[in-house]
Amino acid sequence: MNRILFLKKFIDEPKKIGSLTPSSKFLARKMLQNLPWKNFSHIAELGAGTGIFTEQIIERKSPACKCLIVEQDFSMQHLLKEKYNNPPPKQFNLRFIRGRSV
């Protein structure tokens, strides 16, 4: 379902979506595997999309690390909130905001 939504958003607004398909879990794991996670107290993810990187960030960050998740598309942000608001974001130390394009 996320891939279909992503493709539809790309077709509707190609300047807002940077790719035809969302990033893969493999890509997210590889890009984030060697970061010094224990040193981070705050993380901001800009353009969370379908949440592939969000998922990997949650798995790796320390419980005290606070995350700001920014997504400008209402539908994608709604999906992210549904996925990570249960359990409540306090468990993950997440805060979602809807960004706007300038």
mmCIF file of the C-alpha atoms, coordinates in Angstrom:
data_MODEL
# 
_entry.id   MODEL 
# 
loop_
_atom_site.group_PDB 
_atom_site.id 
_atom_site.type_symbol 
_atom_site.label_atom_id 
_atom_site.label_alt_id 
_atom_site.label_comp_id 
_atom_site.label_asym_id 
_atom_site.label_entity_id 
_atom_site.label_seq_id 
_atom_site.pdbx_PDB_ins_code 
_atom_site.Cartn_x 
_atom_site.Cartn_y 
_atom_site.Cartn_z 
_atom_site.occupancy 
_atom_site.B_iso_or_equiv 
_atom_site.pdbx_formal_charge 
_atom_site.auth_seq_id 
_atom_site.auth_comp_id 
_atom_site.auth_asym_id 
_atom_site.auth_atom_id 
_atom_site.pdbx_PDB_model_num 
ATOM 1   C CA . MET A 1 1   ? 0.000  0.000  0.000   1.00 0.00 ? 1   MET A CA 1 
ATOM 2   C CA . ASN A 1 2   ? 2.790  2.470  0.840   1.00 0.00 ? 2   ASN A CA 1 
ATOM 3   C CA . ARG A 1 3   ? 4.428  2.000  -2.565  1.00 0.00 ? 3   ARG A CA 1 
ATOM 4   C CA . ILE A 1 4   ? 1.148  2.719  -4.341  1.00 0.00 ? 4   ILE A CA 1 
ATOM 5   C CA . LEU A 1 5   ? 0.563  5.858  -2.273  1.00 0.00 ? 5   LEU A CA 1 
ATOM 6   C CA . PHE A 1 6   ? 4.142  6.963  -2.885  1.00 0.00 ? 6   PHE A CA 1 
ATOM 7   C CA . LEU A 1 7   ? 3.835  6.511  -6.666  1.00 0.00 ? 7   LEU A CA 1 
ATOM 8   C CA . LYS A 1 8   ? 0.488  8.324  -6.742  1.00 0.00 ? 8   LYS A CA 1 
ATOM 9   C CA . LYS A 1 9   ? 1.985  11.252 -4.803  1.00 0.00 ? 9   LYS A CA 1 
ATOM 10  C CA . PHE A 1 10  ? 4.939  11.358 -7.205  1.00 0.00 ? 10  PHE A CA 1 
ATOM 11  C CA . ILE A 1 11  ? 2.625  11.487 -10.217 1.00 0.00 ? 11  ILE A CA 1 
ATOM 12  C CA . ASP A 1 12  ? 0.404  14.153 -8.611  1.00 0.00 ? 12  ASP A CA 1 
ATOM 13  C CA . GLU A 1 13  ? 3.223  16.353 -7.282  1.00 0.00 ? 13  GLU A CA 1 
ATOM 14  C CA . PRO A 1 14  ? 6.637  15.336 -8.680  1.00 0.00 ? 14  PRO A CA 1 
ATOM 15  C CA . LYS A 1 15  ? 8.381  18.428 -7.262  1.00 0.00 ? 15  LYS A CA 1 
ATOM 16  C CA . LYS A 1 16  ? 7.431  17.414 -3.710  1.00 0.00 ? 16  LYS A CA 1 
ATOM 17  C CA . ILE A 1 17  ? 8.375  13.733 -3.941  1.00 0.00 ? 17  ILE A CA 1 
ATOM 18  C CA . GLY A 1 18  ? 12.007 12.997 -4.734  1.00 0.00 ? 18  GLY A CA 1 
ATOM 19  C CA . SER A 1 19  ? 11.668 9.517  -6.216  1.00 0.00 ? 19  SER A CA 1 
ATOM 20  C CA . LEU A 1 20  ? 9.309  7.164  -8.049  1.00 0.00 ? 20  LEU A CA 1 
ATOM 21  C CA . THR A 1 21  ? 9.509  4.626  -5.243  1.00 0.00 ? 21  THR A CA 1 
ATOM 22  C CA . PRO A 1 22  ? 10.274 4.849  -1.525  1.00 0.00 ? 22  PRO A CA 1 
ATOM 23  C CA . SER A 1 23  ? 13.697 3.921  -0.196  1.00 0.00 ? 23  SER A CA 1 
ATOM 24  C CA . SER A 1 24  ? 14.231 0.280  0.706   1.00 0.00 ? 24  SER A CA 1 
ATOM 25  C CA . LYS A 1 25  ? 14.858 -1.104 4.187   1.00 0.00 ? 25  LYS A CA 1 
ATOM 26  C CA . PHE A 1 26  ? 18.226 -2.341 2.907   1.00 0.00 ? 26  PHE A CA 1 
ATOM 27  C CA . LEU A 1 27  ? 19.252 1.190  1.879   1.00 0.00 ? 27  LEU A CA 1 
ATOM 28  C CA . ALA A 1 28  ? 18.132 2.648  5.214   1.00 0.00 ? 28  ALA A CA 1 
ATOM 29  C CA . ARG A 1 29  ? 20.037 -0.010 7.189   1.00 0.00 ? 29  ARG A CA 1 
ATOM 30  C CA . LYS A 1 30  ? 23.216 0.527  5.170   1.00 0.00 ? 30  LYS A CA 1 
ATOM 31  C CA . MET A 1 31  ? 23.107 4.324  5.415   1.00 0.00 ? 31  MET A CA 1 
ATOM 32  C CA . LEU A 1 32  ? 22.485 4.342  9.159   1.00 0.00 ? 32  LEU A CA 1 
ATOM 33  C CA . GLN A 1 33  ? 24.545 1.376  10.366  1.00 0.00 ? 33  GLN A CA 1 
ATOM 34  C CA . ASN A 1 34  ? 27.814 3.158  11.218  1.00 0.00 ? 34  ASN A CA 1 
ATOM 35  C CA . LEU A 1 35  ? 26.501 6.284  12.929  1.00 0.00 ? 35  LEU A CA 1 
ATOM 36  C CA . PRO A 1 36  ? 27.470 6.962  16.588  1.00 0.00 ? 36  PRO A CA 1 
ATOM 37  C CA . TRP A 1 37  ? 23.919 6.443  17.907  1.00 0.00 ? 37  TRP A CA 1 
ATOM 38  C CA . LYS A 1 38  ? 24.835 6.623  21.600  1.00 0.00 ? 38  LYS A CA 1 
ATOM 39  C CA . ASN A 1 39  ? 26.104 10.195 21.054  1.00 0.00 ? 39  ASN A CA 1 
ATOM 40  C CA . PHE A 1 40  ? 22.817 11.547 19.693  1.00 0.00 ? 40  PHE A CA 1 
ATOM 41  C CA . SER A 1 41  ? 20.441 13.395 22.003  1.00 0.00 ? 41  SER A CA 1 
ATOM 42  C CA . HIS A 1 42  ? 18.259 14.771 19.178  1.00 0.00 ? 42  HIS A CA 1 
ATOM 43  C CA . ILE A 1 43  ? 17.475 13.638 15.631  1.00 0.00 ? 43  ILE A CA 1 
ATOM 44  C CA . ALA A 1 44  ? 15.451 15.379 12.921  1.00 0.00 ? 44  ALA A CA 1 
ATOM 45  C CA . GLU A 1 45  ? 14.203 13.439 9.931   1.00 0.00 ? 45  GLU A CA 1 
ATOM 46  C CA . LEU A 1 46  ? 13.130 15.694 7.080   1.00 0.00 ? 46  LEU A CA 1 
ATOM 47  C CA . GLY A 1 47  ? 10.771 14.198 4.521   1.00 0.00 ? 47  GLY A CA 1 
ATOM 48  C CA . ALA A 1 48  ? 9.990  10.947 6.324   1.00 0.00 ? 48  ALA A CA 1 
ATOM 49  C CA . GLY A 1 49  ? 7.756  9.704  3.512   1.00 0.00 ? 49  GLY A CA 1 
ATOM 50  C CA . THR A 1 50  ? 6.636  6.142  4.193   1.00 0.00 ? 50  THR A CA 1 
ATOM 51  C CA . GLY A 1 51  ? 8.814  5.804  7.304   1.00 0.00 ? 51  GLY A CA 1 
ATOM 52  C CA . ILE A 1 52  ? 11.568 3.448  6.127   1.00 0.00 ? 52  ILE A CA 1 
ATOM 53  C CA . PHE A 1 53  ? 14.261 5.588  7.758   1.00 0.00 ? 53  PHE A CA 1 
ATOM 54  C CA . THR A 1 54  ? 11.985 6.390  10.716  1.00 0.00 ? 54  THR A CA 1 
ATOM 55  C CA . GLU A 1 55  ? 11.744 2.690  11.514  1.00 0.00 ? 55  GLU A CA 1 
ATOM 56  C CA . GLN A 1 56  ? 15.523 2.250  11.427  1.00 0.00 ? 56  GLN A CA 1 
ATOM 57  C CA . ILE A 1 57  ? 16.082 5.373  13.547  1.00 0.00 ? 57  ILE A CA 1 
ATOM 58  C CA . ILE A 1 58  ? 13.680 4.080  16.217  1.00 0.00 ? 58  ILE A CA 1 
ATOM 59  C CA . GLU A 1 59  ? 15.462 0.720  16.297  1.00 0.00 ? 59  GLU A CA 1 
ATOM 60  C CA . ARG A 1 60  ? 18.919 2.297  16.745  1.00 0.00 ? 60  ARG A CA 1 
ATOM 61  C CA . LYS A 1 61  ? 18.495 5.445  18.856  1.00 0.00 ? 61  LYS A CA 1 
ATOM 62  C CA . SER A 1 62  ? 18.774 5.499  22.639  1.00 0.00 ? 62  SER A CA 1 
ATOM 63  C CA . PRO A 1 63  ? 15.485 5.753  24.553  1.00 0.00 ? 63  PRO A CA 1 
ATOM 64  C CA . ALA A 1 64  ? 16.355 9.277  25.754  1.00 0.00 ? 64  ALA A CA 1 
ATOM 65  C CA . CYS A 1 65  ? 17.084 10.577 22.239  1.00 0.00 ? 65  CYS A CA 1 
ATOM 66  C CA . LYS A 1 66  ? 14.293 12.844 20.984  1.00 0.00 ? 66  LYS A CA 1 
ATOM 67  C CA . CYS A 1 67  ? 13.182 12.654 17.347  1.00 0.00 ? 67  CYS A CA 1 
ATOM 68  C CA . LEU A 1 68  ? 11.443 15.258 15.260  1.00 0.00 ? 68  LEU A CA 1 
ATOM 69  C CA . ILE A 1 69  ? 9.781  13.677 12.229  1.00 0.00 ? 69  ILE A CA 1 
ATOM 70  C CA . VAL A 1 70  ? 8.845  16.152 9.469   1.00 0.00 ? 70  VAL A CA 1 
ATOM 71  C CA . GLU A 1 71  ? 6.662  15.263 6.494   1.00 0.00 ? 71  GLU A CA 1 
ATOM 72  C CA . GLN A 1 72  ? 4.915  17.810 4.281   1.00 0.00 ? 72  GLN A CA 1 
ATOM 73  C CA . ASP A 1 73  ? 2.412  15.444 2.674   1.00 0.00 ? 73  ASP A CA 1 
ATOM 74  C CA . PHE A 1 74  ? -0.736 15.079 4.772   1.00 0.00 ? 74  PHE A CA 1 
ATOM 75  C CA . SER A 1 75  ? -1.491 11.469 3.702   1.00 0.00 ? 75  SER A CA 1 
ATOM 76  C CA . MET A 1 76  ? 2.032  10.223 4.366   1.00 0.00 ? 76  MET A CA 1 
ATOM 77  C CA . GLN A 1 77  ? 2.201  12.030 7.695   1.00 0.00 ? 77  GLN A CA 1 
ATOM 78  C CA . HIS A 1 78  ? -1.126 10.477 8.668   1.00 0.00 ? 78  HIS A CA 1 
ATOM 79  C CA . LEU A 1 79  ? 0.218  6.983  7.898   1.00 0.00 ? 79  LEU A CA 1 
ATOM 80  C CA . LEU A 1 80  ? 3.339  7.657  9.972   1.00 0.00 ? 80  LEU A CA 1 
ATOM 81  C CA . LYS A 1 81  ? 1.294  8.894  12.917  1.00 0.00 ? 81  LYS A CA 1 
ATOM 82  C CA . GLU A 1 82  ? -0.971 5.834  12.732  1.00 0.00 ? 82  GLU A CA 1 
ATOM 83  C CA . LYS A 1 83  ? 2.004  3.496  12.669  1.00 0.00 ? 83  LYS A CA 1 
ATOM 84  C CA . TYR A 1 84  ? 3.965  5.106  15.507  1.00 0.00 ? 84  TYR A CA 1 
ATOM 85  C CA . ASN A 1 85  ? 1.232  6.518  17.758  1.00 0.00 ? 85  ASN A CA 1 
ATOM 86  C CA . ASN A 1 86  ? 0.370  3.057  18.922  1.00 0.00 ? 86  ASN A CA 1 
ATOM 87  C CA . PRO A 1 87  ? 2.237  2.646  21.321  1.00 0.00 ? 87  PRO A CA 1 
ATOM 88  C CA . PRO A 1 88  ? 2.274  6.356  22.187  1.00 0.00 ? 88  PRO A CA 1 
ATOM 89  C CA . PRO A 1 89  ? 5.119  8.500  20.797  1.00 0.00 ? 89  PRO A CA 1 
ATOM 90  C CA . LYS A 1 90  ? 6.471  9.103  24.325  1.00 0.00 ? 90  LYS A CA 1 
ATOM 91  C CA . GLN A 1 91  ? 7.780  5.552  24.308  1.00 0.00 ? 91  GLN A CA 1 
ATOM 92  C CA . PHE A 1 92  ? 9.746  6.378  21.170  1.00 0.00 ? 92  PHE A CA 1 
ATOM 93  C CA . ASN A 1 93  ? 10.319 10.056 22.052  1.00 0.00 ? 93  ASN A CA 1 
ATOM 94  C CA . LEU A 1 94  ? 8.817  11.061 18.687  1.00 0.00 ? 94  LEU A CA 1 
ATOM 95  C CA . ARG A 1 95  ? 7.171  14.285 17.636  1.00 0.00 ? 95  ARG A CA 1 
ATOM 96  C CA . PHE A 1 96  ? 5.504  14.642 14.238  1.00 0.00 ? 96  PHE A CA 1 
ATOM 97  C CA . ILE A 1 97  ? 5.087  17.938 12.438  1.00 0.00 ? 97  ILE A CA 1 
ATOM 98  C CA . ARG A 1 98  ? 3.774  18.747 9.012   1.00 0.00 ? 98  ARG A CA 1 
ATOM 99  C CA . GLY A 1 99  ? 6.282  20.786 7.026   1.00 0.00 ? 99  GLY A CA 1 
ATOM 100 C CA . ARG A 1 100 ? 5.370  23.106 4.206   1.00 0.00 ? 100 ARG A CA 1 
ATOM 101 C CA . SER A 1 101 ? 7.142  23.682 0.944   1.00 0.00 ? 101 SER A CA 1 
ATOM 102 C CA . VAL A 1 102 ? 8.369  27.209 0.350   1.00 0.00 ? 102 VAL A CA 1 
# 
